[in-house]
Amino acid sequence: MLQENKRKKLPCSDMH
């Protein structure tokens, strides 16, 4: 899931 978040470059995801 972390990889997907990094690909999307979402601030919310980065925080989590």
C-alpha positions in Angstrom: 0.0 0.0 0.0 2.9 2.3 0.7 4.2 1.9 -2.8 0.8 2.9 -4.2 0.6 6.0 -2.1 4.0 7.1 -3.2 3.0 6.6 -6.8 -0.1 8.8 -6.3 1.9 11.3 -4.4 -0.9 12.1 -1.9 -0.2 14.3 1.1 -2.7 12.4 3.2 -1.2 9.0 2.3 2.3 10.3 3.0 1.2 11.4 6.5 -0.2 7.9 7.2 
